[in-house]
Amino acid sequence: MRKLLFENLGLKISAVLIAVLLWLFVTSRGQSEMSHEIPVEFKDVPVGLGIASTSAKMVNVTIKGQERVMKNIRPTDIRVFVDLSKARKGEGSFRISQDDVKLPYAMKIMNIEPSTLKVKLDETVTKLVTVNPVITGTPAKGFYIKAVEVEPKSIVVQGLKTEVRKIGEIRTEVMDISGVEETVTQELNIDASGANIKFEKDKARVTVVIGGKK
């Protein structure tokens, strides 16, 4: 048995090497590259801080893999994270490494551009602000608005210090009472107006009390 194992050893080793080379050749064929613009996700933001600005919100990720697999890859299959657990107030630079990119199985990262982001962090604060319901239209002829009630009357907002201090009140979405003849109540969304602010509640219950004909 031992003799059979080592007989023509050179030829056997050569055969194994050829097989390996053929496997590498076959697997390398059909490889392709593609690039995707991927939104950056920030994780582990320190308590009491918020993101004021970033040098880029998207990064270009170039990946490589088998063509038959690559053609089914969607941008949503790729995620890019930036760890801010060690960040401090002010501006800092954060490198994006291959470990920060989550890919489907058997994909290889070829390039990340930009590979470094500048992120500015500022303090976050809370503030109690008044809820102001927005009413449009007029009741039917002979009727009038007797009172407008809102619940809650005020809510707590949270956000960057520079943003929160600008807020004097929070408005609801518009409530149209055109032609109404009786008291009406609606649950309305809070209008964020594009501000990067978090609300204690995102809805308010508005009641318009109608007076007039009986």
N, C-alpha and C positions, 0 to 999 in steps of 0.2 A: 504493500500500500504506500509506504514511504517512498519507494522507488518511483511509483506511478506519479506521486505528487510532485516530485522534483525533476521528473523526466521532461526534457525540452523546456526548462524553466524560462530561458530567454525568450522563447517564442510565446509562452503563456503571458509573460509580463508585457511583451509587445502588444499582444492581443488586447490586454486590459487597457493599456494606454491608448490604443486606437479607439476602443469603445468609448473611453472617457472623452477623447477629442471629438468623436462623432456626436456624442451627447451634448457637449458644449456648443458644437456647430449648429445642431438642430434647435437647441433652446435659444440660441442667440438670434436665429432667424425669426422674422415676424415680430421683432421688437419695434416699438414706436415711442415717440415722445409727444407730449402735448402740454400746453400751459393753460392754467385757469386763474382768473382773478377771484381771490377768496377773501371774504370779510374777516377781519381780525376780531377774535373774541378775547376779552380780558377776564382773567379769573383771579380770585383771592385778593380783591381790592381791600386794603386795610380799612378797618372800621373807623369812621369819622372822616374818611377821604372820598373824593369822587373825581372822575376824569373830567378835566376842564378842556383839554385839547390833545390831539395826537397828530404826529407828522404824516400819518397815512391811515386810512380806514380799511384799505384793501392791499393785499400783497399778491404778487404774481408767482405762482408755484408751478414749476416745470417738473413733470413726473415721467417715468419710463416704465414700460412693462410690455407684456405680450399684447400684440395688436388686437387679437380676438377679445381680450379682456378690456383693453383700453377703450374700445369703441362704446362700451356700456357705462363708462365712468361719467358721472355728472358732477358739476361743481359742488353740489350739496353733499356729495360723498366725501369731500375733503374739508377738514376743519383745521384752523390755525389758532393756537392759543398763545397768549402772552401772560406769563405769571407775574403778578404785581405784589406778591406777598411781602417782598422786601422793599417796596417802594416807600418813598417819603414825600412830604409836601414839597411842591416845586416841580421842576422839570428834571427828568432822568432819561437815560438811554437804556433800551432793553433789546437784547439780541434774540432773534428768532432762530432756533436751531432745528435740526431735523426731528429731534425728539418732541418739539412743540407742534409738529404737523401730524395729524391723524389721517392715515390713508387706508383704503381697502387692502386686503391681503395681496401680497406679491407685487406691490408697486414700489418703485424706488424714486426717491427725491433727487433730482439733478440740480435744481437751483431754486433759491428763494430771493425774490427782489421786491422791495428792499429787505435786507436781512437784519436791519436794526431800526427800531422805531424810537422817536422821542415822544414821551408822554408827560403831560403836565397834570399834576394833581393838586386839588385845592380842598379846603375844609368843607364839610357838609354841615348844615344846621337845620333846625326845625322851626316852624313859625305857625301860629294860629291865625288864619285869615277868614274874612267874611265871605259867605257864599251869596252871590248876587244873581238871582234868576233873571233871564233875558226873555221878555214877553214882547210879542209882535201881534199886530192886528187889533181889531176892536170888536166888542160883542155886537149882537144883533141890535137893531133899532129898538130903543126903549130900555135897553139894559146897559149896565155900567160895571166897571171893576170896583168892587167894594173893598177888597183887600187881597194882598199877595202874601202867601205863607210859604216858607221853605224849611225843610228839615233834612240834614242839620243846618243850623244857621251859620256855623263856621266849621272849618276842618283844619287839620294839621297838614302842612306841606313840608316836604324834605327835599333838599337839593344842595347844589353848590352855594356857598355863602354869597358869592357875587350875584347869583341868579335869584335866590330867595329874597334878598333885601329889596329887590325891585318890585316884588309882588305886594300890592295893596289889597287886592280882593281876587276872588276866583269866580268866574262866570259859568253859568250852565249853558248847554246848547239852547237854541231858540225854541220857545214854546209859542205856537200860533193859536190864538183864541178867536180868530175871525168868525163872526156870525154865531158864537155860542150864546145860549140862553139860560144856562145853569152853571153852577160851580163845577169846575173841572180840575182833576188832579192827574199829574203825569210824573213818571220817574225819568229824570233827564241826566244825561252824561255830563260830567264836568269837562269844560273846555280847557284843554291844556295849552292851546295856542302855540304849539311847537316847542314850548319850554321843556328843558330837561329836568322836570320836577316830578317827584313821587307824591301821591296823595294818600291820606289816611283812608279816604273813601273815594270811589270814582263815579258815584251817582248821588243825586239829591232828589228828594220828593218835593215837587212844587204844586201848590194848590192856589188856584185863582178863584176867589170868592166873587160870584156875580150877584149883583142886586138889580132891581128894576121891576118890571111887570109881574103881576101875580094872576 
